[in-house]
Amino acid sequence: FESLANFIITIVVLVSLRMASKRADEKFPYGYGKVEFLASGVVNMLLMMVAIVYIFVSFGEMVMVGPEKPPGLIAIVAAGVSIIVNYIAFGYGRCVGEKVGSSAILANAQINLADIGTSVAVIVAVIGSNLGLSQLDHIAAIVICILIIKVTLDGVKKAVKGLMDASLHYEERHIRDLIEDIEDNGRVGDIRVRLAGRRLLVDMDIFLPPGSILSKGLETVGKIKKVLQRKRKDISEVSVQLLALPVTDVPRAKNRS
């Protein structure tokens, strides 16, 4: 079951990465980036199912299976090598996933994390069996599976947020700071940032005096887009809506007498 799940997860990740790399078209004008969130959700759900199955199997073996011959210490060596290899693979996958902002790659790294947990359970089982604690491996497996379920639940939540266009408050604050540093950019209104896979889509409202929307509007929009594209390489599209300042907010010239 675990091997089948790992195979399915690998296929899902590869397909999602291929689809996410496709350029936007008429059918999907915002691109295919969100397929990575879908893949991340599927991967984490599959890992969660594997962990739940292992919990039931461990409980069943605790009740039904009697003491067995303790395995040799060679099993600890093999499990130790597996932990080292999977830890390197997990670290590399997480590093690449965070660098490129790929939720699918990050989800795939969870497979290595789950394999590390399995290897730890094997080491605990060998030590426990040689000490006469035959149930220790099952207890360790259950604890590790619970931890895996916790991690995968967090992954599912992140995937759902990505699919549902949850607000990215930190990104919104950072983009607002960048825009407010621009000279004569008007008043910054609402800023909405959402993820499309690895890229950000930004929508914002800019308020200008009614008399300068036509004369300065295009120049203001151009300056904003130029600054954001230079400062943030992860932004794929910026949409600016120009609005007129309320009359009461428009600066008035001082009367000369």
Secondary structure by P-SEA (a helix, b strand, c coil): caaaaaaaaaaaaaaaaaaaaccccccccccccaaaaaaaaaaaaaaaaaaaaaaaaaaaaaccccccccccaaaaaaaaaaaaaaaaaaaaaaaaaaaaccaaaaaaaaaaaaaaaaaaaaaaaaaaaaacccaaaaaaaaaaaaaaaaaaaaaaaaaaaaaacccaaaaaaaaaaaaaaccccccccbbbbbbcccbbbbbbbbbcccccccccaaaaaaaaaaaaaaacccccbbbbbbbbccccccccccccc
